[in-house]
């Protein structure tokens, strides 16, 4: 969670809610896969938020 502040916040929220670290990491992995699939499906490149 070093490079994406939004995902880092989501991870920290899950941990603060008492979720195990592995579960939080898997949830973040799923989010990354969903984002990657959406980019491929739309034939778009990643654009950093606020850029």
C-alpha distance matrix in Angstrom:
0.0 3.8 5.8 6.1 7.4 8.9 6.4 4.8 8.6 9.5 7.7 9.4 12.5 12.8 12.7 15.1 17.3 17.8 16.1 15.5 12.1 13.1 14.0 10.8 9.0 12.0 12.0 8.7 10.3 13.4 12.2 11.1 14.6 16.3 15.2 16.2 19.5 20.3 20.0 22.2 24.6 25.1 25.3 23.0 20.5 17.1 17.7 15.2 15.9 18.6 19.7
3.8 0.0 3.8 6.2 7.5 10.3 9.0 7.1 10.6 12.4 11.0 11.9 15.2 16.1 15.7 17.7 20.2 20.8 19.4 18.7 15.3 16.4 17.7 14.5 12.6 15.6 15.7 12.3 13.6 16.7 15.3 13.6 17.1 18.9 17.2 17.9 21.4 22.1 21.2 23.5 26.2 26.3 26.1 23.5 20.6 17.1 17.4 14.5 15.5 17.7 18.5
5.8 3.8 0.0 3.8 6.4 9.1 8.6 8.1 11.3 12.9 12.5 13.9 16.6 17.7 18.0 19.9 22.1 23.2 21.6 21.2 17.9 18.7 19.4 16.2 14.2 16.7 16.3 12.6 13.6 16.3 14.3 12.3 15.8 17.3 15.0 15.6 19.3 19.6 18.3 20.8 23.5 23.3 23.0 20.1 17.1 13.6 13.7 10.9 12.3 14.5 15.0
6.1 6.2 3.8 0.0 3.8 5.5 5.5 6.1 8.7 10.1 10.6 12.3 14.3 15.6 16.6 18.2 20.1 21.6 20.0 20.3 17.4 18.2 18.2 14.8 13.4 15.5 14.3 10.6 12.3 14.4 11.8 10.4 14.1 15.0 12.6 14.0 17.4 17.3 16.5 19.3 21.6 21.3 21.5 18.6 16.0 12.3 12.2 9.3 9.8 12.5 13.7
7.4 7.5 6.4 3.8 0.0 3.8 5.5 4.9 6.1 8.7 9.8 10.4 12.2 14.2 15.2 16.1 18.2 20.2 19.2 20.0 17.4 18.9 18.6 14.9 14.4 16.9 15.2 11.9 14.5 16.3 13.4 13.0 16.8 17.1 14.9 17.0 20.1 19.5 19.1 22.2 24.1 23.6 24.2 21.2 18.9 15.1 14.2 10.9 10.1 12.2 14.2
8.9 10.3 9.1 5.5 3.8 0.0 3.8 5.4 5.2 6.4 8.7 10.0 10.7 12.6 14.4 15.3 16.7 19.0 17.8 19.1 17.0 18.2 17.2 13.6 13.6 15.4 13.0 10.2 13.1 14.1 10.8 11.3 14.9 14.5 12.6 15.3 18.0 17.1 17.3 20.6 22.0 21.5 22.7 19.9 18.1 14.5 13.8 11.1 9.7 12.3 14.7
6.4 9.0 8.6 5.5 5.5 3.8 0.0 3.8 5.3 4.9 6.1 8.5 9.7 10.6 12.3 14.1 15.3 17.0 15.3 16.1 13.8 14.6 13.8 10.3 9.9 11.8 9.7 6.6 9.6 11.0 8.3 8.8 12.4 12.7 11.5 13.8 16.6 16.4 16.9 19.7 21.3 21.4 22.5 20.1 18.4 14.9 15.2 12.9 12.4 15.4 17.3
4.8 7.1 8.1 6.1 4.9 5.4 3.8 0.0 3.8 5.4 5.1 6.1 8.5 9.9 10.6 12.1 14.2 15.6 14.5 15.0 12.5 14.1 14.0 10.2 10.0 12.9 11.4 8.6 11.7 13.7 11.7 11.9 15.6 16.2 15.1 17.2 20.1 20.1 20.4 23.1 24.9 25.1 25.9 23.4 21.3 17.7 17.7 14.9 14.3 16.8 18.9
8.6 10.6 11.3 8.7 6.1 5.2 5.3 3.8 0.0 3.8 5.4 5.1 6.1 8.6 9.8 10.3 12.2 14.5 13.9 15.4 13.6 15.7 14.8 11.0 12.1 14.6 12.4 10.3 13.9 15.2 12.8 13.9 17.5 17.4 16.4 19.1 21.6 21.2 21.8 24.8 26.1 26.1 27.4 24.8 23.1 19.4 19.0 16.1 14.7 16.8 19.5
9.5 12.4 12.9 10.1 8.7 6.4 4.9 5.4 3.8 0.0 3.8 5.5 5.1 6.2 8.7 9.8 10.6 12.8 11.6 13.4 12.1 13.6 12.0 8.4 9.9 11.7 9.0 7.7 11.5 12.1 10.0 12.0 15.1 14.8 14.5 17.4 19.4 19.2 20.4 23.2 24.2 24.5 26.1 24.0 22.7 19.3 19.4 17.1 15.8 18.5 21.0
7.7 11.0 12.5 10.6 9.8 8.7 6.1 5.1 5.4 3.8 0.0 3.8 5.4 5.2 6.3 8.6 9.9 11.1 9.5 10.4 8.5 10.3 9.5 5.7 7.1 9.7 8.1 6.8 10.4 11.9 10.8 12.3 15.3 15.9 15.9 18.2 20.4 20.9 21.9 24.3 25.7 26.4 27.7 25.7 24.1 20.7 21.3 18.9 18.2 21.0 23.2
9.4 11.9 13.9 12.3 10.4 10.0 8.5 6.1 5.1 5.5 3.8 0.0 3.8 5.4 5.0 6.0 8.5 10.0 9.7 11.0 9.5 12.4 11.8 8.3 10.2 13.1 11.6 10.6 14.1 15.7 14.5 15.9 19.1 19.5 19.3 21.7 24.0 24.2 25.1 27.8 29.1 29.6 30.9 28.7 27.0 23.4 23.4 20.7 19.6 21.8 24.3
12.5 15.2 16.6 14.3 12.2 10.7 9.7 8.5 6.1 5.1 5.4 3.8 0.0 3.8 5.4 5.0 6.2 8.9 9.0 11.5 11.2 13.7 12.1 9.0 11.7 13.9 11.5 11.4 15.2 15.8 14.4 16.6 19.5 19.3 19.4 22.3 24.1 24.0 25.4 28.1 29.0 29.4 31.1 29.1 27.8 24.3 24.3 21.8 20.2 22.4 25.2
12.8 16.1 17.7 15.6 14.2 12.6 10.6 9.9 8.6 6.2 5.2 5.4 3.8 0.0 3.8 5.5 5.1 6.7 5.6 8.2 8.4 10.6 8.5 5.9 9.3 11.0 9.0 9.9 13.3 13.8 13.3 15.7 18.1 18.1 18.9 21.6 23.1 23.4 25.2 27.5 28.3 29.2 31.0 29.3 28.2 24.9 25.4 23.3 22.1 24.7 27.3
12.7 15.7 18.0 16.6 15.2 14.4 12.3 10.6 9.8 8.7 6.3 5.0 5.4 3.8 0.0 3.8 5.3 5.2 5.1 6.6 6.6 9.8 9.0 6.7 9.7 12.2 11.2 11.8 14.9 16.1 15.9 17.9 20.4 20.9 21.6 23.9 25.8 26.3 27.8 30.0 31.2 32.1 33.6 31.8 30.4 27.0 27.5 25.1 24.1 26.6 29.0
15.1 17.7 19.9 18.2 16.1 15.3 14.1 12.1 10.3 9.8 8.6 6.0 5.0 5.5 3.8 0.0 3.8 5.3 7.3 9.7 10.3 13.5 12.5 10.3 13.4 15.7 14.2 14.7 18.1 19.1 18.4 20.6 23.3 23.4 23.9 26.5 28.3 28.5 30.0 32.5 33.4 34.1 35.8 33.8 32.4 28.9 29.0 26.3 24.9 27.0 29.8
17.3 20.2 22.1 20.1 18.2 16.7 15.3 14.2 12.2 10.6 9.9 8.5 6.2 5.1 5.3 3.8 0.0 3.8 5.8 9.2 10.9 13.5 11.6 10.1 13.8 15.3 13.5 14.9 18.2 18.4 18.0 20.7 22.9 22.7 23.7 26.5 27.8 28.0 29.9 32.3 32.9 33.7 35.7 34.0 33.0 29.7 30.0 27.7 26.1 28.4 31.3
17.8 20.8 23.2 21.6 20.2 19.0 17.0 15.6 14.5 12.8 11.1 10.0 8.9 6.7 5.2 5.3 3.8 0.0 3.8 6.5 9.0 11.6 10.3 9.8 13.2 14.8 13.9 15.6 18.4 19.0 19.3 21.7 23.7 24.0 25.3 27.7 29.0 29.6 31.5 33.6 34.4 35.5 37.3 35.8 34.7 31.5 32.1 29.8 28.6 31.1 33.7
16.1 19.4 21.6 20.0 19.2 17.8 15.3 14.5 13.9 11.6 9.5 9.7 9.0 5.6 5.1 7.3 5.8 3.8 0.0 3.8 6.5 8.4 6.5 6.5 10.1 11.2 10.5 12.6 15.1 15.6 16.4 18.8 20.4 20.9 22.5 24.7 25.9 26.8 28.7 30.6 31.3 32.8 34.5 33.2 32.2 29.1 30.1 28.1 27.3 30.1 32.5
15.5 18.7 21.2 20.3 20.0 19.1 16.1 15.0 15.4 13.4 10.4 11.0 11.5 8.2 6.6 9.7 9.2 6.5 3.8 0.0 3.8 5.5 5.4 6.4 8.8 10.2 10.9 12.7 14.5 15.6 17.0 18.8 20.3 21.5 23.1 24.7 26.1 27.5 29.2 30.7 31.8 33.5 34.9 33.7 32.4 29.5 30.7 28.8 28.4 31.3 33.4
12.1 15.3 17.9 17.4 17.4 17.0 13.8 12.5 13.6 12.1 8.5 9.5 11.2 8.4 6.6 10.3 10.9 9.0 6.5 3.8 0.0 3.8 5.5 5.1 6.2 8.7 9.9 10.7 12.3 14.3 15.5 16.6 18.4 20.1 21.2 22.6 24.4 25.9 27.2 28.7 30.2 31.8 32.8 31.5 29.9 26.9 28.2 26.1 26.1 29.0 30.8
13.1 16.4 18.7 18.2 18.9 18.2 14.6 14.1 15.7 13.6 10.3 12.4 13.7 10.6 9.8 13.5 13.5 11.6 8.4 5.5 3.8 0.0 3.8 5.4 5.1 6.2 8.6 9.9 10.4 12.3 14.3 15.3 16.4 18.3 20.0 20.9 22.4 24.3 25.8 26.8 28.3 30.3 31.2 30.2 28.9 26.2 28.0 26.4 26.7 29.9 31.4
14.0 17.7 19.4 18.2 18.6 17.2 13.8 14.0 14.8 12.0 9.5 11.8 12.1 8.5 9.0 12.5 11.6 10.3 6.5 5.4 5.5 3.8 0.0 3.8 5.5 5.1 6.2 8.7 9.8 10.6 12.5 14.3 15.3 16.5 18.5 20.0 21.0 22.7 24.5 25.8 26.8 28.7 30.1 29.2 28.3 25.6 27.3 25.9 25.8 29.1 30.8
10.8 14.5 16.2 14.8 14.9 13.6 10.3 10.2 11.0 8.4 5.7 8.3 9.0 5.9 6.7 10.3 10.1 9.8 6.5 6.4 5.1 5.4 3.8 0.0 3.8 5.5 5.1 6.3 8.7 9.9 10.7 12.5 14.4 15.4 16.7 18.5 20.1 21.3 22.9 24.6 25.8 27.3 28.6 27.3 26.1 23.1 24.5 22.7 22.5 25.6 27.5
9.0 12.6 14.2 13.4 14.4 13.6 9.9 10.0 12.1 9.9 7.1 10.2 11.7 9.3 9.7 13.4 13.8 13.2 10.1 8.8 6.2 5.1 5.5 3.8 0.0 3.8 5.4 5.1 6.1 8.6 9.9 10.5 12.3 14.2 15.3 16.4 18.3 20.0 21.1 22.6 24.2 25.8 26.7 25.5 24.0 21.2 22.9 21.3 21.7 25.0 26.4
12.0 15.6 16.7 15.5 16.9 15.4 11.8 12.9 14.6 11.7 9.7 13.1 13.9 11.0 12.2 15.7 15.3 14.8 11.2 10.2 8.7 6.2 5.1 5.5 3.8 0.0 3.8 5.4 4.9 6.1 8.6 9.8 10.4 12.2 14.2 15.2 16.3 18.3 19.9 20.9 22.2 24.3 25.4 24.6 23.7 21.2 23.3 22.4 22.8 26.3 27.6
12.0 15.7 16.3 14.3 15.2 13.0 9.7 11.4 12.4 9.0 8.1 11.6 11.5 9.0 11.2 14.2 13.5 13.9 10.5 10.9 9.9 8.6 6.2 5.1 5.4 3.8 0.0 3.8 5.4 5.1 6.4 8.8 10.0 10.6 12.5 14.3 15.4 16.7 18.6 20.1 21.0 22.7 24.3 23.3 22.6 20.0 21.7 20.7 20.6 24.1 25.8
8.7 12.3 12.6 10.6 11.9 10.2 6.6 8.6 10.3 7.7 6.8 10.6 11.4 9.9 11.8 14.7 14.9 15.6 12.6 12.7 10.7 9.9 8.7 6.3 5.1 5.4 3.8 0.0 3.8 5.4 5.0 6.3 8.7 9.8 10.6 12.3 14.2 15.4 16.6 18.5 19.9 21.2 22.4 21.0 19.8 17.0 18.6 17.3 17.5 21.0 22.5
10.3 13.6 13.6 12.3 14.5 13.1 9.6 11.7 13.9 11.5 10.4 14.1 15.2 13.3 14.9 18.1 18.2 18.4 15.1 14.5 12.3 10.4 9.8 8.7 6.1 4.9 5.4 3.8 0.0 3.8 5.4 5.1 6.2 8.6 9.9 10.5 12.3 14.2 15.4 16.5 18.2 20.0 20.8 19.9 18.8 16.5 18.8 18.1 19.0 22.6 23.5
13.4 16.7 16.3 14.4 16.3 14.1 11.0 13.7 15.2 12.1 11.9 15.7 15.8 13.8 16.1 19.1 18.4 19.0 15.6 15.6 14.3 12.3 10.6 9.9 8.6 6.1 5.1 5.4 3.8 0.0 3.8 5.4 5.1 6.1 8.6 9.8 10.5 12.3 14.3 15.3 16.2 18.3 19.7 19.2 18.8 16.8 19.1 18.9 19.4 23.1 24.2
12.2 15.3 14.3 11.8 13.4 10.8 8.3 11.7 12.8 10.0 10.8 14.5 14.4 13.3 15.9 18.4 18.0 19.3 16.4 17.0 15.5 14.3 12.5 10.7 9.9 8.6 6.4 5.0 5.4 3.8 0.0 3.8 5.5 5.1 6.2 8.6 9.9 10.6 12.4 14.3 15.2 16.5 18.1 17.1 16.6 14.2 16.1 15.7 15.8 19.5 20.8
11.1 13.6 12.3 10.4 13.0 11.3 8.8 11.9 13.9 12.0 12.3 15.9 16.6 15.7 17.9 20.6 20.7 21.7 18.8 18.8 16.6 15.3 14.3 12.5 10.5 9.8 8.8 6.3 5.1 5.4 3.8 0.0 3.8 5.4 5.1 6.1 8.6 9.9 10.6 12.3 14.1 15.4 16.2 15.0 14.0 11.6 14.0 13.8 14.8 18.6 19.3
14.6 17.1 15.8 14.1 16.8 14.9 12.4 15.6 17.5 15.1 15.3 19.1 19.5 18.1 20.4 23.3 22.9 23.7 20.4 20.3 18.4 16.4 15.3 14.4 12.3 10.4 10.0 8.7 6.2 5.1 5.5 3.8 0.0 3.8 5.4 5.0 6.0 8.5 9.9 10.5 12.0 14.1 15.0 14.7 14.4 12.9 15.9 16.5 17.7 21.5 21.8
16.3 18.9 17.3 15.0 17.1 14.5 12.7 16.2 17.4 14.8 15.9 19.5 19.3 18.1 20.9 23.4 22.7 24.0 20.9 21.5 20.1 18.3 16.5 15.4 14.2 12.2 10.6 9.8 8.6 6.1 5.1 5.4 3.8 0.0 3.8 5.5 5.2 6.2 8.7 10.0 10.4 12.2 14.0 13.7 14.1 12.8 15.3 16.2 16.7 20.4 21.1
15.2 17.2 15.0 12.6 14.9 12.6 11.5 15.1 16.4 14.5 15.9 19.3 19.4 18.9 21.6 23.9 23.7 25.3 22.5 23.1 21.2 20.0 18.5 16.7 15.3 14.2 12.5 10.6 9.9 8.6 6.2 5.1 5.4 3.8 0.0 3.8 5.5 5.1 6.3 8.7 9.9 10.7 12.1 10.9 10.8 9.1 11.5 12.4 13.2 16.9 17.4
16.2 17.9 15.6 14.0 17.0 15.3 13.8 17.2 19.1 17.4 18.2 21.7 22.3 21.6 23.9 26.5 26.5 27.7 24.7 24.7 22.6 20.9 20.0 18.5 16.4 15.2 14.3 12.3 10.5 9.8 8.6 6.1 5.0 5.5 3.8 0.0 3.8 5.4 5.1 6.2 8.5 10.0 10.3 9.7 9.4 8.6 11.9 13.4 15.1 18.7 18.4
19.5 21.4 19.3 17.4 20.1 18.0 16.6 20.1 21.6 19.4 20.4 24.0 24.1 23.1 25.8 28.3 27.8 29.0 25.9 26.1 24.4 22.4 21.0 20.1 18.3 16.3 15.4 14.2 12.3 10.5 9.9 8.6 6.0 5.2 5.5 3.8 0.0 3.8 5.4 5.1 6.0 8.5 9.6 10.3 11.3 11.3 14.6 16.5 17.8 21.3 21.2
20.3 22.1 19.6 17.3 19.5 17.1 16.4 20.1 21.2 19.2 20.9 24.2 24.0 23.4 26.3 28.5 28.0 29.6 26.8 27.5 25.9 24.3 22.7 21.3 20.0 18.3 16.7 15.4 14.2 12.3 10.6 9.9 8.5 6.2 5.1 5.4 3.8 0.0 3.8 5.5 5.1 6.1 8.3 8.4 10.1 10.2 12.7 14.9 15.7 19.0 19.1
20.0 21.2 18.3 16.5 19.1 17.3 16.9 20.4 21.8 20.4 21.9 25.1 25.4 25.2 27.8 30.0 29.9 31.5 28.7 29.2 27.2 25.8 24.5 22.9 21.1 19.9 18.6 16.6 15.4 14.3 12.4 10.6 9.9 8.7 6.3 5.1 5.4 3.8 0.0 3.8 5.5 5.2 5.8 5.1 6.4 7.1 10.0 12.7 14.2 17.4 16.8
22.2 23.5 20.8 19.3 22.2 20.6 19.7 23.1 24.8 23.2 24.3 27.8 28.1 27.5 30.0 32.5 32.3 33.6 30.6 30.7 28.7 26.8 25.8 24.6 22.6 20.9 20.1 18.5 16.5 15.3 14.3 12.3 10.5 10.0 8.7 6.2 5.1 5.5 3.8 0.0 3.8 5.5 4.9 6.4 8.1 9.8 13.1 16.0 17.9 21.0 20.0
24.6 26.2 23.5 21.6 24.1 22.0 21.3 24.9 26.1 24.2 25.7 29.1 29.0 28.3 31.2 33.4 32.9 34.4 31.3 31.8 30.2 28.3 26.8 25.8 24.2 22.2 21.0 19.9 18.2 16.2 15.2 14.1 12.0 10.4 9.9 8.5 6.0 5.1 5.5 3.8 0.0 3.8 5.5 7.9 10.7 12.4 15.2 18.1 19.4 22.4 21.8
25.1 26.3 23.3 21.3 23.6 21.5 21.4 25.1 26.1 24.5 26.4 29.6 29.4 29.2 32.1 34.1 33.7 35.5 32.8 33.5 31.8 30.3 28.7 27.3 25.8 24.3 22.7 21.2 20.0 18.3 16.5 15.4 14.1 12.2 10.7 10.0 8.5 6.1 5.2 5.5 3.8 0.0 3.8 5.4 8.9 10.9 13.0 16.3 17.3 20.0 19.2
25.3 26.1 23.0 21.5 24.2 22.7 22.5 25.9 27.4 26.1 27.7 30.9 31.1 31.0 33.6 35.8 35.7 37.3 34.5 34.9 32.8 31.2 30.1 28.6 26.7 25.4 24.3 22.4 20.8 19.7 18.1 16.2 15.0 14.0 12.1 10.3 9.6 8.3 5.8 4.9 5.5 3.8 0.0 3.8 7.0 10.0 12.5 16.0 17.8 20.4 18.9
23.0 23.5 20.1 18.6 21.2 19.9 20.1 23.4 24.8 24.0 25.7 28.7 29.1 29.3 31.8 33.8 34.0 35.8 33.2 33.7 31.5 30.2 29.2 27.3 25.5 24.6 23.3 21.0 19.9 19.2 17.1 15.0 14.7 13.7 10.9 9.7 10.3 8.4 5.1 6.4 7.9 5.4 3.8 0.0 3.8 6.7 8.8 12.4 14.3 16.6 15.1
20.5 20.6 17.1 16.0 18.9 18.1 18.4 21.3 23.1 22.7 24.1 27.0 27.8 28.2 30.4 32.4 33.0 34.7 32.2 32.4 29.9 28.9 28.3 26.1 24.0 23.7 22.6 19.8 18.8 18.8 16.6 14.0 14.4 14.1 10.8 9.4 11.3 10.1 6.4 8.1 10.7 8.9 7.0 3.8 0.0 3.8 6.3 9.7 12.4 14.8 12.8
17.1 17.1 13.6 12.3 15.1 14.5 14.9 17.7 19.4 19.3 20.7 23.4 24.3 24.9 27.0 28.9 29.7 31.5 29.1 29.5 26.9 26.2 25.6 23.1 21.2 21.2 20.0 17.0 16.5 16.8 14.2 11.6 12.9 12.8 9.1 8.6 11.3 10.2 7.1 9.8 12.4 10.9 10.0 6.7 3.8 0.0 3.8 6.4 9.2 12.1 10.7
17.7 17.4 13.7 12.2 14.2 13.8 15.2 17.7 19.0 19.4 21.3 23.4 24.3 25.4 27.5 29.0 30.0 32.1 30.1 30.7 28.2 28.0 27.3 24.5 22.9 23.3 21.7 18.6 18.8 19.1 16.1 14.0 15.9 15.3 11.5 11.9 14.6 12.7 10.0 13.1 15.2 13.0 12.5 8.8 6.3 3.8 0.0 3.8 6.3 8.5 6.9
15.2 14.5 10.9 9.3 10.9 11.1 12.9 14.9 16.1 17.1 18.9 20.7 21.8 23.3 25.1 26.3 27.7 29.8 28.1 28.8 26.1 26.4 25.9 22.7 21.3 22.4 20.7 17.3 18.1 18.9 15.7 13.8 16.5 16.2 12.4 13.4 16.5 14.9 12.7 16.0 18.1 16.3 16.0 12.4 9.7 6.4 3.8 0.0 3.8 6.3 5.5
15.9 15.5 12.3 9.8 10.1 9.7 12.4 14.3 14.7 15.8 18.2 19.6 20.2 22.1 24.1 24.9 26.1 28.6 27.3 28.4 26.1 26.7 25.8 22.5 21.7 22.8 20.6 17.5 19.0 19.4 15.8 14.8 17.7 16.7 13.2 15.1 17.8 15.7 14.2 17.9 19.4 17.3 17.8 14.3 12.4 9.2 6.3 3.8 0.0 3.8 5.5
18.6 17.7 14.5 12.5 12.2 12.3 15.4 16.8 16.8 18.5 21.0 21.8 22.4 24.7 26.6 27.0 28.4 31.1 30.1 31.3 29.0 29.9 29.1 25.6 25.0 26.3 24.1 21.0 22.6 23.1 19.5 18.6 21.5 20.4 16.9 18.7 21.3 19.0 17.4 21.0 22.4 20.0 20.4 16.6 14.8 12.1 8.5 6.3 3.8 0.0 3.8
19.7 18.5 15.0 13.7 14.2 14.7 17.3 18.9 19.5 21.0 23.2 24.3 25.2 27.3 29.0 29.8 31.3 33.7 32.5 33.4 30.8 31.4 30.8 27.5 26.4 27.6 25.8 22.5 23.5 24.2 20.8 19.3 21.8 21.1 17.4 18.4 21.2 19.1 16.8 20.0 21.8 19.2 18.9 15.1 12.8 10.7 6.9 5.5 5.5 3.8 0.0
